[in-house]
Amino acid sequence: MSKSSANMTRRTTLLGLGSIPAFAACESIDPSILGGILGHGILSQADAAQGIRAALSNGILSALGIVGREGGFFNDGQIHIPLPSALGDVQSVMNNIGAGGILNQLEAQLNAGAEKAAPVAKDIFFDAISGLSISDAVAVVRGPENAATTYLQNKTTPRLTALFTPIMENALAGTGALRLLDQASNTLRNIPFAPSLGANARTDLIAHGVGYGLGGVFHYVAKEEAAIRRDPAKRTSEILRRVFGGYA
């Protein structure tokens, strides 16, 4: 085959990839077609999916180890959970009059609740990883250094939020955050012209903790994914070396 014919065949093959149905497909993909990103030699789509799931599993374990320790959220400027905006405004007012202690404690216990809740949700995260499709995994391998984390976050956040909410509620009750919120609400009623926290303050605090809690976990999952893509030493299994070997 002439060089020009070979180039035309290659372009046709590349264009054809976009029209393959989600689960259609050849058994394996020639890595030269994917710019070598799927590793060396012939790497099956199933291998790609297994490698992405392994990378995300490593990321989840690493992230939960970081955020689940004492001060994991509170002392980390990248994922520290502030009070919801309405409570934050009240916190500023109360600090100005020397009565902000309750809300400052509430902020600390909100973070402590997230630190307790995140590790309890480990199985929820792993279940979400198992839903990664083969066809999506190929695109993820070819994507930027946080592609797998972004995919997982986009696909699973609504379901994770629903499952994580009762875990966070229990954790906030356990740390005393919900009790402190009730105390703050009662204190405000006795301060002239002080803002009210509103009837949904508890629900809002729990939802706020869930959003920031999940965000903190995904933040560190993304860091672990990037490390696996960049650093050969982080590829601690054969499947990780096969899938991400092209990044060495």
QUITA-V409180 format. One record per pair of residues at least 12 apart in sequence whose C-alpha atoms are under 7 Angstrom apart, sorted by the first residue. I is the first residue (numbers start at 1). J is the second residue. Records with the same first field share a line. If there is no record, write none. Layout:
I->J / J
This chain:
14->33
22->135
23->135
27->44
28->42 / 43 / 44 / 45
29->42 / 43 / 44 / 45
30->42
36->246
37->142 / 246
38->141 / 243 / 244 / 246
39->242 / 243 / 244 / 245 / 246
40->246
45->134 / 138
46->134
48->137 / 138 / 243
49->133 / 134 / 137 / 138
51->239 / 240 / 243
52->137 / 148
53->129
55->225
56->221 / 225
57->126
59->221 / 224 / 225
60->221
63->217 / 220 / 221
64->118 / 119 / 217
67->115 / 217
68->115 / 116 / 118 / 119
69->115
70->115
72->115
73->111 / 115
74->108 / 111
79->216
81->111 / 212
82->107
83->107
84->205 / 208
87->197
90->195
91->103
102->180 / 184
103->184
106->177 / 180 / 181
109->175 / 176 / 177
110->172 / 177 / 209
112->175
113->168 / 171 / 172 / 175
114->168 / 209 / 213
116->171
117->167 / 168 / 171
118->213
121->164
124->160
128->156
145->225 / 226 / 229
146->222 / 225 / 226
149->218 / 221 / 222
161->210
164->210
165->207 / 210
168->206 / 210
169->206
178->202
185->197
229->244 / 247
230->247 / 248
231->248
232->248
